[in-house]
């Protein structure tokens, strides 16, 4: 099975149906919830790599909105420039990217991390990335690629399920016991490859080991032939707020030795953290 990436502004390949209804069901009962905004964002999230263009009926079905409601949201988004239509099918416009870049531009992490990733990638001749946790997924916020070793193209904004990635596990290892319990109760651990850990207790044990040793190794759990090692990035209070990784093919010399990657990775993580502290982050 080949994993499918999830890009910023798009939905997960699974578990999307009914996202508008799910959002309403979990809405706070304090009068501050704007249902129309939540549903409009759900319409945007309905589009993804497998559904780049949809009819009104398809959008209504994927969001579990009525056709009339879906039509109102689509027409509003079209008026605002986020959606285009050829009279039958609807699709997103590049303007949607502003929603994601508004977040990225407000953060110093990508700008600080990028030159460090470039140096690390040049040193190891491997691809390097930084990601943060968004819901139950990791989202790439900075990346330096050398060659393509995955079936999918990874770029800033790409999303993957946290449990099957080295950066995701580093971030999950930073959870409190209560946060981790809620995560494991909420998430279905789908086998992406035959090696993917799908037993919650085994994942819990693995996260405990990662928390103690300070790094994670994921070997062919996200994609066959891919090995990744990740280390945490901490804020000034010592909390894990992001992760940095190196990805390699199991067929390369580096793929045979975690030690060859770990020390340069840790040095780079420390350098990024030092730069963030210098900026008061």
N, C-alpha and C positions, 0 to 999 in steps of 0.2 A: 504494500500500500504506500502510495506517495503522498506526503503531507501537502496540504494546500495552504499557502500563505494567506494572511488576512491583512489587507492594506488599510491604513488610516482612512476613515470616512466610509469604510465598507464593513459589512457584517462578517461574523464567523460563518463558515460553510455549514455548520450544523447549529441547531438550537436557535435559529433566528425567528422562525415562524411564531407569530404572536407577540413580537417584541413590544408592540404598542400596548397590547393587553397586559403583558407582564409589567410594563412600566406603570400602568395605571393601578394594577393590583398592589404594587409595592409603594405607592405614593404616600407621602406623609399626610396625616390627617390634621393639618394645622392651618389650612387655608392658604398656604403659600405655594402650593403646587399648581403649575400652569399646564393643564392637560394638553392644550393645543400645541404648545411648544414641544412637549415630549413626543407627541404623535408626529409632528413635522420632522423631528430628528429621526424618528423611527422610519419614516419614508425614505430619507436619505440613506439610512443604514441598510435598507432593503437591497440596494444595488451592491453587487460585488463582482469578483472576477468571473463567476459562473452566471451571473445575471446582470451584465453591463447594460442591457436594454430590455425593458419590459413594457407590456401593455398595462392599461389601467387595471384590468382584472387581475393580472399577475401581481401588481403592487398591492392591491387590496387583499389578495390571498396571503401574500407573504407577511403582511403586517397585521392581518386579521382586522382590518378596518372595513367599513362599508364602502362600496364603490363611490357613493356620493362624497364621503369624507376623504377618501383617497384622492378623488378628483380635485377637491378644493385645495388640498395640500400640494398636489402636483402643480396645479395652475399657479398657486402662490409662489412656489419655488421657481417655476418657470419665469414668472414676472420679475423675481429678484435675481435671476441669472444663474441659479444653481442647477437648473434642470432645463433640457431642451427636448423638443418633440417634433417628430416629422408628420404629425397628424394621427398617428396610430401608436407608435412606440415612444417611450420616454427614456432618457438617459441623463446621467450627470454631466455637468460641464466642468472644465478645469477650475472654475471659481470655487468649487467645493474645497479645493486644497487650501484655500485661505483659512478655513476653520481649523485645520491641523497646524498650519504654519503660524497661526496666531499663538498657539500654545508654544511651539518651538521657539518662536522669536522672543517670547517672554522669559525663556530659560537661558541661563548661561552655560549649562552642562554641555550641549552639543558643540558650541563654539570652543569651550575649554578643552573638550575631549578630542576633537578632530585632529589637531596636530600631533597629539600623543599617539593616536591610533595610526596615523601615517608613519610615524617613526617605528612603532612596534611592528607594523606590517612589513615595512622595509627590512627590519632586522630579522624577522622570522620567515619572510616570504610566504606569509599566510594571511587570510582575511581576518580582520578584527572588527569588533562592534561594541556599542554601548546600548543598553536597553533599560527601560523602566517598566514597572508593572502598571497595567491599566485594566482594572477589573480582574478577570481571571487569565488574561493574556499578557505576554510581554510585547512591547512596542519598541522597535528600533528607532533611536533618536540620533545616532551617529554611526557611521560605518566607513571602513576602508577595505575595499575588496582587491584581491590579487587576481584570482581566476575563479571561474564558476565551478563549484563542486557540488551544488545541489540542483535538483530537478527544477526548482523554482528560483526565480530571481529575487534576491533580498535587497531592499533599499530602505532608506529612512521612511518610517511609517508602516513597514511590514509587521504583521502580528503573527504570533504562534502561541499555542497553549502553553502556559507556564510549566506545567508538570513534566513536559517532555523535552525541555530545553535546559541547558546548563545555566544560562542566565536566569531563567525562571526559577530554577531550584535554589540558586543563591538568594534570590529575592524572597522566595517562600520560606527559606531557612531563617530569615530575619523576622518572621511572624511571631507574635505572641502565641502561647498555647491556645487561647480562645480564638484568635484569628485563623490559626491553622485548622482547628476543629471545624469552624464554620466553612472554611474552604473545602475541606475533604467531604463534608456533608453536602455541599452544594454542587461540586464538580463531578462529572462522569469521566473516569479515566479511560479514554478510548485507546485501543491498541493501534498506534500509527504504523509501527513496524512490529515484527515478531519479538523484538527486544524491549519494547516499551513497557515500563513498569505500570501495571494497571491495578495492583492491589494497594488499597489505601494504607494499610498498616506497614507494608514494605516501603512505600513512599515516605511515610512518617519517619521510619527508622533511617532512611537515606538522608532525609533533611536534617535529622539530628546529627548524623556524622558530618554533613556538610557544614553545619553551624560550628562544630568543634574544630574542624581542620581548616576552615576558612576558604574552601574552594569546592567547585563541583565539576565532575567529569560525566558527560553523557555520551555513551558509546553506541551509535547506530540505533538510538531510540526515536529520533526525529526523522531520520532518513538513513537507509542502508548505505554503508560506506562512509558515513560522516561521523567524526568524533569532535567533540567540543569541550573546552575547559573554560570555566568562568570564575571570576573573583568578584567580591562585593565592592561597591563604592559607598563610603559612609559620609554623612553630613557632619557638621561640627559637633553635634551631640552624640555621635557614634552610631546613629541609626543607619541601617542599610536602605539606601534610597535609589540605587541603580546598580547595574552590574556590567562588567566588561568581559569579553570573551575572545578566544582565538579558536577558529574552526579549521579543521584539517581533514584530509582524506585518510582513512585507515591504511591506505596503500603507500603513503609517503613516509619517509624516514621519521619525520616528526610525529607521525601517527603512532609510532611504536613506543614513544617515550613522553609521558606527561611531564617529567622533570625538565625536559628541554624547553617546554613552554611555560611552566609554572612560574619560575623566577622572573623572567622578563615580563610576564603578565602582572605579577604582584608589584614589580617596580613601576610599571606604567600606572597601575591603579593608585599607588601611593603618590605619584607625581600629579595625577589628576586631582586627587583629594587635596594636595598641598596648594594647587592653583585655585581650587574652589574656596579654600580657607582664606587665601590671600585676598579674594574678592569679597570676603565676608559672607559666603554662602554656607 
